[in-house]
Amino acid sequence: MTARNLFVRQRSLIGLVHYTAPPVVGGVESVLARQARLLTQAGYAIRIVAGVVDQTLFGVEAVAIPLMYGGHPQIAPLQAALREGQRPADFPRWRQRLRTALSEALRGVEVAILHNVCTMDKNLALTAALYDLVRQEPRRWIGWHHDAVILRSEAPRFPGEPWDLLFRPWPVVHVTVSEARRQALAAAWGIPMEQIHVIPNGVDLEAFFRWTPLTRSLVEQLGLMEADVILLAPVRITRRKNLQAALAVLRILRERTGWDARLVVTGPPGPHSPANRAYLEELRHLRTAWGLEGAAHFLCEFVAEGLPEEAVADFYTLADAVLLTSQEEGFGLPVLEAGLARLPVFAYSLPPLEELGGADVFLFPETEGPEDLAAAIARFMETDPVARLRRRVRQQFAWSTLIQARLIPLIEDDHLPVP
């Protein structure tokens, strides 16, 4: 049973806690928003608890406790005194007030993710109140440490609470955002590194590239985010496009490298000849014969009329290279589009492609066969630093992958202690 299916059945209520949340703009706020959206899509019930929060954010439940914001008019003077090492006489009252409000806001929450509030000094009354709740209320508490005062050499250190709460590890499940942060925190706290989990920040490809809903659906259905290499053939399915050669390139590339290489053909069969439908069937049979069913994707099998232009443009943002194996072309628009998308082009040499791409595309005489194209693609993907980084980001740092592969197992791991 997958983590997602397990989770949908159990339907846990997850609380996300931070000083502020969107519409406030910030790095941690952005992470919180991504977690809220993707955990909701995975089936979780989400409640955001923050000093400032958009009540309609992704349709999740949101609770605003204004005193959680360190800049609140009633909290700011308290904060100013605490940062000077002075503890005002009314500090316990604010601590209690926040503790009561937070306890009510987190009622029913099974897992609470505390972003930065365990290790940062943005609102020390909030930090102290949450520390009390961690010790008093049994639930899985996850401290998500983006930053930490203890790692700043210039940070003043005053004796007693609330200041020393920032300098010792709480009884929570610890998460930090990089291996470097984990090593530094473990050394500062004097605990084994194994007690701190690493879940890096990610990128939301869908949002970053503004993909259409159709593109998002196709990418998920085809599992393209996990692919090692994605070759894009933005062409209609007609015999002169010589797509059997593209399939051969894909087969050889997969066999010689062991990569999960994919081919995405965006267009439908050409509409002006019934022979194009027959050609598609030939390609399907070839795909099956070569064991490429999960690797060669004809998008007309999902969108019969073919992709709209905006969705085709989306696939340029996802692909690693453009592959053109045509036997004849009058122009070669994909060469220009690939240039704008900063993608390498691997193609059989035709006069229009030579005219458009010149020395800036990888052109091969058709007599050399698909082996040479496959070898060139492999060399490029192995040696070009931009291509390597692009592939690593897509595979390892997409938020959707991080949530599924790292956060949900942490949430669902019954072997982790509940402080």
HELIX and SHEET records of a PDB file:
HELIX    1   1 ALA A    3  GLN A   10  1                                   8    
HELIX    2   2 GLY A   27  GLN A   41  1                                  15    
HELIX    3   3 LEU A   57  GLY A   59  5                                   3    
HELIX    4   4 PRO A   66  MET A   68  5                                   3    
HELIX    5   5 ALA A   76  ARG A   83  1                                   8    
HELIX    6   6 PHE A   91  ALA A  105  1                                  15    
HELIX    7   7 LEU A  124  GLN A  136  1                                  13    
HELIX    8   8 VAL A  149  LEU A  151  5                                   3    
HELIX    9   9 TRP A  163  PHE A  167  5                                   5    
HELIX   10  10 GLU A  179  TRP A  189  1                                  11    
HELIX   11  11 MET A  193  GLN A  195  5                                   3    
HELIX   12  12 LEU A  205  PHE A  209  1                                   5    
HELIX   13  13 PRO A  213  LEU A  222  1                                  10    
HELIX   14  14 LEU A  224  GLU A  226  5                                   3    
HELIX   15  15 ARG A  239  LYS A  241  5                                   3    
HELIX   16  16 LEU A  243  THR A  257  1                                  15    
HELIX   17  17 ALA A  275  ALA A  289  1                                  15    
HELIX   18  18 LEU A  299  GLU A  301  5                                   3    
HELIX   19  19 GLU A  309  LEU A  318  1                                  10    
HELIX   20  20 LEU A  333  ALA A  341  1                                   9    
HELIX   21  21 PRO A  351  GLY A  357  1                                   7    
HELIX   22  22 GLY A  358  ASP A  360  5                                   3    
HELIX   23  23 GLU A  366  GLU A  368  5                                   3    
HELIX   24  24 PRO A  370  THR A  383  1                                  14    
HELIX   25  25 PRO A  385  GLN A  396  1                                  12    
HELIX   26  26 TRP A  399  LEU A  402  1                                   4    
HELIX   27  27 ILE A  403  LEU A  407  3                                   5    
HELIX   28  28 ILE A  408  GLU A  412  1                                   5    
SHEET    1   A 7 GLU A  61  ALA A  64  0                                        
SHEET    2   A 7 ALA A  45  ALA A  50  1                                        
SHEET    3   A 7 LEU A  13  HIS A  18  1                                        
SHEET    4   A 7 VAL A 111  HIS A 115  1                                        
SHEET    5   A 7 ARG A 140  HIS A 145  1                                        
SHEET    6   A 7 VAL A 173  THR A 176  1                                        
SHEET    7   A 7 ILE A 196  VAL A 198  1                                        
SHEET    1   B 6 ALA A 296  PHE A 298  0                                        
SHEET    2   B 6 ALA A 261  VAL A 265  1                                        
SHEET    3   B 6 VAL A 229  ALA A 233  1                                        
SHEET    4   B 6 ALA A 321  LEU A 324  1                                        
SHEET    5   B 6 VAL A 345  TYR A 348  1                                        
SHEET    6   B 6 PHE A 362  PHE A 364  1                                        
END                                                                             
